[in-house]
Amino acid sequence: MPKDIKPASKNLEKKLDLLIKRFDEQKGIIDTYIKRERDWKKDKVLHQREVKKLEKTLKKYRNE
């Protein structure tokens, strides 16, 4: 019986290492996506502010 335990534990160890590597890869992909999403939202807010500012300026000049 001890002979069967060694190969099973090695196999389990290899599978565990593979799962950890996959997890790290997926984590990297998700982190990159989150960073891009945050940058996009930040740019969107800045663009909206700029548009509102320009609209106010345009409205001011139209009323003059």
PABALUM-291807 format. One record per residue (C-alpha): x, y, z; residue in three letters. Coordinates in steps of 0.1 Angstrom, whole numbers, plus 5000, padded with zeros to 4 digits. Each point is the difference from the previous one (the first is absolute). Layout:
BEGIN
XYZala
...
//
This chain:
BEGIN
500050005000met
502850265007pro
501149964964lys
496650124987asp
500150305023ile
503250154986lys
498950014963pro
496650145010ala
501650275021ser
502450104972lys
497150014975asn
497950215024leu
503050235005glu
500450054962lys
496250074996lys
500150255029leu
503050184984asp
498250014967leu
496950155017leu
502150265018ile
501650104967lys
496650034983arg
498750215029phe
503050234997asp
499450044963glu
496350075004gln
500850255029lys
502350194977gly
497450024972ile
497450125025ile
502350255015asp
500850144966thr
496450024991tyr
499150185032ile
502950254994lys
498750084965arg
496450035012glu
501150255027arg
502050204975asp
497150014976trp
497650125028lys
502450265011lys
500450134964asp
496249994995lys
499450225031val
502750254989leu
498550014965his
496550065014gln
501350295021arg
501750154970glu
496949964978val
497850175027lys
502550285003lys
500050054963leu
496249994998glu
499850285027lys
502550214981thr
498149944967leu
496750095017lys
501550315014lys
501250124966tyr
496749914983arg
498150225025asn
502350304995glu
//
